[in-house]
Amino acid sequence: MPDIPNKLIKSAKRKKLEDQKKYFWNPVISELGNLHCIYTGDEITVGNYDLEHFIPHSFVSHNLIWNLIPANRSFNRTKLDKLPPLDKYFKAFYELQKSAVEIIRVKTPKNKYLEDYLTILPDYTQSFTESRFRETIQPLITIASNNGFEFLHESIQ
């Protein structure tokens, strides 16, 4: 179970994600030029997206960049604490994260958000493979599901 102390004693306010948008995802979106929400397929542009917790914030209790992705605003507001089925969304999630790491490593190699990946990968410059990333994400999704978190249904998407 991740972050047990913060689950027992929740902070009064959830922190905003403006810095993650400004210093990490906006440069990625600008560089890619053509980005689509992995859930809806809608176009994502700088200033027209929400950051979505792939694994719900209420489960992981953090805003680490490896769990955040740009998403359609209205979708993000309906997803809430639902889990994404990995068979449908993991590959797109991984590919977006991998592209983001590659772009940020080149554009701003000292970007503090790159350090977030060290919490799940010993060396994100060498070990950022799909299988390695899945080895981290899959158990979290399984534990969350076993603790009562529900999966997204087609009607939400």
N, C-alpha and C positions, 0 to 999 in steps of 0.2 A: 504494500500500500504506500504510494508516494506521499511525501510531505505530511506526515501524521500530525506534527505540532500545529500546523496551520489549519488542519481540519478540525482539531479540537478547539482552538482559539482562533476564530476567523478575524482578520483585520476588519475595521469598521467600513472601509471603502476599498473597492477594487481599483487598482491603478489603471489609468488611461494608457492607451497603446500608441499615443502620438509620436513618441520618440522612435519606436520600432517602425512606424510607418515612414517617418521623415528620414531616418538615417539608414534604414535597411531596405524596406520594401519599395519605397518610391524610386530610389536609384535602380533597383532591379526592374521595375515596371518600365521606367524610362529607357533602360538599355534594351529590354526585350521588345518594346514597342507594341507587340501584339500578344496580349495575355488574356486568357479567358478563365472564368470561375470554374473550378474543377467539378462543382456540383451542378451548376445551371448552364454552363457554356456561354454565359453572358460576358461581354467584353469588360475588362477591368482597365481603368485608366487612373493615373495619379489624381487623387482628389475625389474619386468616385468608387470607393470600395470600403469595406470594413475589414479589419483583421479578425479572422475566425480561428478559434481554438479547435484544431483537428480532434484532439482528445479534450473533452470538456474541461473548462477551467475549474468547475466545481469538483472534478475528480483530481486533477493534477495540482491545483492550487498554485500555479505559476504562469508567468508570461514569457517563458523562454522561447526564443525565436524558432527553434526547431519544431515547435508545435503550432506556430502561427502561419496562416496563409491568407493572402488577399481573397475576399469572397464578395459575391453580390450582396449588397446591403440588406435587401428584403429577405433573401434566403437566410442570412446570418441571424436575423431577428426571429426567424421561425425554427431554426435548428435547435437553439437553446442547448440543452444538456444531452442531446441525442448523439449516439456514436455512429460514425460513418462505417458502413460495411467495407471491410478491407478489400474484398474481392472486386468491388466496384470502384473504390476511390484511392486505394493505396498507391498504385503505380503513378497516377497523375500527381498525387501529393509528393511522392518521392522525387519525381522528375522536376517539379517546381522547386522543391527544396535544394536539390542538387544544382540546378541552374543558378539559383540565388547565391549559393555559397561560391560557385565559380565566379560569378560576376562581382560580388563584393570583395572576394580575395584579390581581384585585379584592380578594381576601382578604389577601394579603401582597405588595404591589407591590415591595417591596425584597428579596424572596426570592432568595437567592444562586443557587438552582438555575435561575432564569429565564435567568441569564447563560450557562448551558450551550447554550442555543439559538443564541446568537450565534456559536458555532463552525460552524454550518451555515446560518444565515440572517442576513443583514446587519441586519435589523430585524424581529424576530419579532412586533412589534406590528402591522406592516403587511404583511409578506410571507409570513405563515404560511398559504400556500395549499396545496391538495392537490398541484398540479403542481410547485410549488417544493419541497415536502418530498420528493416522489417523485424529483425530480432529484438529491437528495442520497442517498437510500436505495438506489435502483436500482443505481447504479454500484458501491456497496459490496457489495451482494448478488452482483452479477455477478463482481466481482474475487474475492470469497470462494469462489464456486462454481468459478471458474477455477483457484483454488489448492487445490482438493480438498475443500472443505467440501460436505457432502451436504445435500440438501433433506429436509425432513420427509416421511415417508410416512404414508399414511392409518392404518396400524396403530399408530402412535405416538399419534395424536390420539384 
